[in-house]
Amino acid sequence: MVKLNASKIQELRISRDMTQAHLAELGNTTERYIRDLESGKKRNPSAVLLCRIAHALGISTEELLEIDDEDGES
């Protein structure tokens, strides 16, 4: 299963000296939603929002995703 790498959003945002409010503004969402994404409280942003966040961070959408191998399958 592919899932959002929430810690990557926070890591990249901080490395770019960007506040949650600024990322939210660039992503056309709320600061609260960014906070919830980073904390893992929200896990399934829309594809459009994921693209906007990735663009704001200067990376590809795929870089915000990871493979979750919970079921042990390859």
Protein Blocks (a to p, Z undefined) as FASTA:
>chain_A
ZZddfklmmmmmmmnopafklmmmmnopafklmmmmmnomambdcfklmmmmmmmnopaf
klmpccdfknopZZ
